[in-house]
Amino acid sequence: MNIKNTVAFVTGSNRGIGKSLVEALIHAGAKKIYASARDISTISIAHEKTEIVPLACDISDRDQLNELTRDASDVTLLINNAGVLSAGNILEISPEKIEHDFETNFFGTLFLSRVMAPVIEKNGGGSIVNILTLLSFASMPELAAYNASKAAAWSMTMSLRASLADSNVSVHSVFPGPVDTDMLDGVEIEKTPASAVAEAIVKGIEDNEEDIFPDPMSKQVYSNWREDHKGVEKMFAQM
């Protein structure tokens, strides 16, 4: 997909990867970007040539999602970036935290994709991009709900790709490793800058890559996983 002159919709665009994605899309020549967040007062992006439209959007609110066909009827590129992360192992984490992660990371991504896919198709085609995680492949025990919700979102993304195979809407999965954002603030691990990850994602979309590994760790872990997935599972289980 050529990003130039596209109309993009980016969830969770007030910080981290989302904000960097808006900036990368501007640099790539997007015509218009719906920059969404739960609270639009937290969005502070402006540009002379690209129209930036702050849009209040809580992807866990299904009634609100259904209104987007009216509020963002010209979209050709949807980037499902919004996500949440709850800590806790699978034996101890509360049901409420599990539901919280699934409501955003899985159901929110699913239902926004279902709402926007016909819009993108009607507008001549484009792409849906789901920001997942390396932890879709192998679980870190203390992030059990997050792992599971993102793994489910990966499976859903493959189903979405298959269901849209005969349409003019392509579907992309993105599997970042650790990224230097507020979500991982305080976690002592080597992290890739959000700006570099965003630029790699945009390049992957333009290069038509179905599965995008946007940083050195994600590329290395995926290569190792293909060779020895049980070895990667055991390695992550010790983290």
C-alpha positions as CSV (number, residue, x, y, z in Angstrom):
1,M,0.0,0.0,0.0
2,N,1.3,3.4,-0.9
3,I,0.9,5.7,2.2
4,K,1.0,8.9,0.2
5,N,-2.4,10.6,0.1
6,T,-4.0,7.9,2.3
7,V,-6.5,8.6,5.0
8,A,-5.4,6.8,8.2
9,F,-7.0,6.0,11.5
10,V,-4.6,5.3,14.4
11,T,-5.9,4.2,17.8
12,G,-4.0,5.0,20.9
13,S,-2.2,7.9,19.2
14,N,-1.6,10.2,22.1
15,R,1.7,8.5,23.2
16,G,4.2,5.8,22.5
17,I,4.1,3.8,19.3
18,G,0.7,5.4,18.3
19,K,2.0,9.0,18.5
20,S,5.2,7.9,16.6
21,L,3.0,6.2,14.0
22,V,1.1,9.4,13.3
23,E,4.5,11.2,12.9
24,A,5.8,8.4,10.6
25,L,2.6,8.6,8.5
26,I,2.9,12.3,8.1
27,H,6.5,11.9,6.9
28,A,5.3,9.2,4.4
29,G,2.8,11.7,2.9
30,A,-0.6,10.7,4.5
31,K,-3.3,13.2,3.5
32,K,-5.4,12.9,6.6
33,I,-5.0,11.1,9.9
34,Y,-7.7,10.5,12.5
35,A,-5.6,10.5,15.7
36,S,-7.7,8.7,18.3
37,A,-7.5,8.3,22.1
38,R,-9.9,8.0,25.0
39,D,-9.2,11.6,25.9
40,I,-8.5,13.9,22.9
41,S,-7.1,16.5,25.2
42,T,-4.0,14.3,25.4
43,I,-3.4,14.5,21.6
44,S,-0.9,17.2,20.7
45,I,0.0,16.6,17.0
46,A,-0.3,19.2,14.3
47,H,1.1,19.5,10.8
48,E,0.9,22.1,8.0
49,K,0.2,19.6,5.1
50,T,-1.4,16.6,6.7
51,E,-4.8,17.1,8.2
52,I,-4.8,15.8,11.8
53,V,-8.3,15.1,13.2
54,P,-8.3,14.3,17.0
55,L,-11.1,11.7,17.6
56,A,-12.3,10.4,20.9
57,C,-12.4,6.6,20.7
58,D,-12.5,4.0,23.4
59,I,-12.2,0.7,21.5
60,S,-13.8,-1.2,24.4
61,D,-17.0,0.8,23.9
62,R,-18.8,-1.0,21.1
63,D,-21.6,1.6,20.8
64,Q,-19.0,4.2,20.2
65,L,-17.3,2.1,17.5
66,N,-20.5,1.8,15.5
67,E,-20.6,5.6,15.2
68,L,-17.2,5.6,13.4
69,T,-18.7,4.8,10.0
70,R,-20.1,8.3,10.2
71,D,-17.3,10.1,12.0
72,A,-14.5,8.6,9.9
73,S,-16.2,7.5,6.6
74,D,-13.2,8.2,4.4
75,V,-10.6,5.9,6.0
76,T,-8.4,3.7,3.8
77,L,-5.8,2.6,6.5
78,L,-6.7,1.4,10.0
79,I,-3.9,0.9,12.5
80,N,-5.1,-0.9,15.6
81,N,-2.5,0.2,18.1
82,A,-4.4,0.9,21.3
83,G,-3.6,-1.7,24.0
84,V,-3.5,-2.3,27.7
85,L,-1.2,-4.5,29.9
86,S,-2.0,-6.0,33.2
87,A,0.6,-7.8,35.3
88,G,0.1,-11.1,37.1
89,N,0.7,-14.8,36.6
90,I,-2.1,-17.1,35.3
91,L,-2.8,-18.6,38.7
92,E,-3.1,-15.3,40.6
93,I,-4.3,-12.6,38.3
94,S,-7.9,-11.5,38.9
95,P,-10.6,-12.3,36.5
96,E,-11.3,-8.6,36.2
97,K,-7.8,-7.9,34.9
98,I,-8.0,-10.8,32.4
99,E,-11.3,-9.4,31.1
100,H,-9.8,-5.9,31.0
101,D,-6.9,-7.0,28.7
102,F,-9.2,-9.0,26.4
103,E,-11.8,-6.3,26.2
104,T,-9.2,-3.9,24.6
105,N,-6.5,-6.1,23.1
106,F,-8.8,-8.7,21.5
107,F,-12.4,-7.5,21.4
108,G,-11.7,-3.9,20.8
109,T,-9.3,-4.7,17.9
110,L,-11.8,-7.2,16.5
111,F,-14.8,-5.0,16.5
112,L,-13.1,-1.9,15.2
113,S,-11.7,-4.0,12.4
114,R,-15.2,-5.3,11.6
115,V,-16.6,-1.8,11.6
116,M,-13.9,-0.3,9.4
117,A,-13.3,-3.1,6.9
118,P,-16.4,-2.2,4.8
119,V,-15.5,1.5,5.0
120,I,-12.0,0.8,3.6
121,E,-13.4,-1.4,0.9
122,K,-16.0,1.2,-0.1
123,N,-13.2,3.8,-0.4
124,G,-11.3,1.8,-3.0
125,G,-9.3,-0.5,-0.7
126,G,-6.4,-0.2,1.7
127,S,-5.1,-1.9,4.8
128,I,-5.8,-3.0,8.4
129,V,-2.8,-3.2,10.6
130,N,-2.9,-4.9,14.0
131,I,-0.1,-4.1,16.5
132,L,0.5,-7.3,18.4
133,T,3.7,-8.4,20.3
134,L,6.4,-10.9,20.3
135,L,4.6,-12.3,23.3
136,S,2.0,-13.6,20.9
137,F,4.6,-16.4,20.2
138,A,5.9,-17.1,23.7
139,S,4.5,-16.2,27.1
140,M,6.2,-14.2,29.9
141,P,4.5,-15.7,33.0
142,E,4.0,-12.4,34.8
143,L,2.1,-10.9,31.9
144,A,-0.3,-13.8,31.5
145,A,-3.5,-11.8,30.5
146,Y,-1.6,-9.6,28.1
147,N,0.1,-12.6,26.4
148,A,-3.2,-14.5,26.0
149,S,-5.1,-11.5,24.7
150,K,-2.4,-10.7,22.1
151,A,-2.1,-14.3,21.1
152,A,-5.9,-14.4,20.6
153,A,-5.6,-11.2,18.6
154,W,-2.9,-12.8,16.4
155,S,-5.3,-15.7,15.6
156,M,-8.1,-13.3,14.9
157,T,-5.9,-11.3,12.6
158,M,-5.2,-14.5,10.5
159,S,-8.9,-15.1,10.4
160,L,-9.5,-11.5,9.3
161,R,-6.9,-11.9,6.6
162,A,-8.5,-15.0,5.3
163,S,-12.0,-13.5,5.3
164,L,-10.8,-10.4,3.4
165,A,-8.6,-12.3,1.0
166,D,-11.0,-11.7,-1.9
167,S,-11.5,-8.0,-1.1
168,N,-9.2,-5.0,-1.7
169,V,-8.3,-4.8,2.0
170,S,-5.0,-6.3,3.1
171,V,-4.3,-7.3,6.7
172,H,-1.0,-6.9,8.5
173,S,0.3,-8.3,11.8
174,V,3.0,-6.4,13.7
175,F,5.1,-8.1,16.3
176,P,7.3,-5.6,18.2
177,G,9.8,-6.6,20.9
178,P,10.4,-4.2,23.8
179,V,9.8,-0.6,22.8
180,D,10.8,2.5,24.8
181,T,7.3,3.7,25.8
182,D,5.4,4.5,29.0
183,M,4.0,0.9,29.0
184,L,7.5,-0.5,29.7
185,D,8.7,2.4,31.9
186,G,10.8,1.0,34.7
187,V,11.4,-2.4,33.0
188,E,15.2,-2.9,32.8
189,I,15.6,-4.4,29.3
190,E,17.0,-3.1,26.0
191,K,14.3,-1.2,24.2
192,T,14.0,0.1,20.6
193,P,12.9,3.8,20.3
194,A,9.2,4.1,19.3
195,S,10.1,6.3,16.4
196,A,12.3,3.6,14.8
197,V,9.5,1.0,15.3
198,A,6.9,3.2,13.8
199,E,9.1,3.9,10.7
200,A,9.7,0.2,10.3
201,I,5.9,-0.5,10.5
202,V,5.1,2.1,7.9
203,K,7.8,0.7,5.6
204,G,6.4,-2.8,6.1
205,I,2.9,-1.7,5.1
206,E,4.3,0.0,2.0
207,D,6.3,-3.2,1.2
208,N,3.2,-5.3,1.6
209,E,4.6,-7.5,4.3
210,E,1.8,-9.5,6.0
211,D,3.9,-10.1,9.1
212,I,6.1,-7.2,10.2
213,F,8.9,-7.5,12.7
214,P,9.9,-3.9,13.3
215,D,13.0,-4.1,15.5
216,P,16.2,-6.2,15.9
217,M,14.9,-8.3,18.8
218,S,11.7,-9.2,17.1
219,K,13.5,-10.3,14.0
220,Q,16.0,-12.4,16.0
221,V,13.4,-14.0,18.3
222,Y,11.2,-14.9,15.3
223,S,14.1,-16.5,13.5
224,N,14.9,-18.5,16.7
225,W,11.2,-19.4,17.1
226,R,11.1,-20.8,13.6
227,E,14.1,-23.0,14.4
228,D,13.2,-24.1,17.9
229,H,9.9,-22.8,19.2
230,K,10.1,-24.9,22.4
231,G,13.5,-23.3,23.1
232,V,12.0,-19.8,22.8
233,E,9.1,-20.8,25.0
234,K,11.5,-22.0,27.7
235,M,13.6,-18.9,27.4
236,F,10.6,-16.5,27.8
237,A,9.2,-18.6,30.7
238,Q,12.3,-17.7,32.7
239,M,11.8,-13.9,32.2
